[in-house]
């Protein structure tokens, strides 16, 4: 199976965790998108794209909610020697970002 299998398991676990937590916190999960990018062999980026109102809910007061989510993700990934980042954008911010990339 090679080295991709453990990385895929880690990616799936983190994706499932993030989806579970986000759906419980935000108001409109139907507008949520989750993108996962493998930036290097042991480096993942998760990007949650949400309705503008949901971005504030997921970040939480003073960033405490998103900080806790990132801490759990980091702890799980560290066990496998994987670096993980989490970005949270509104659909508008993502559209602006993509237009600058074009």
Buried (B, 14 or more C-beta within 10 A) or exposed (E): EEEEEEBEEBBEBBBEBBBEBBEEBBEEBEBBEEEBEBEEEBEBBBBBBBBEEBBBBBBBEEEEBBEEBBEEBBEBBEEBEBEBBBBBBBBEBBEEEEEEEE
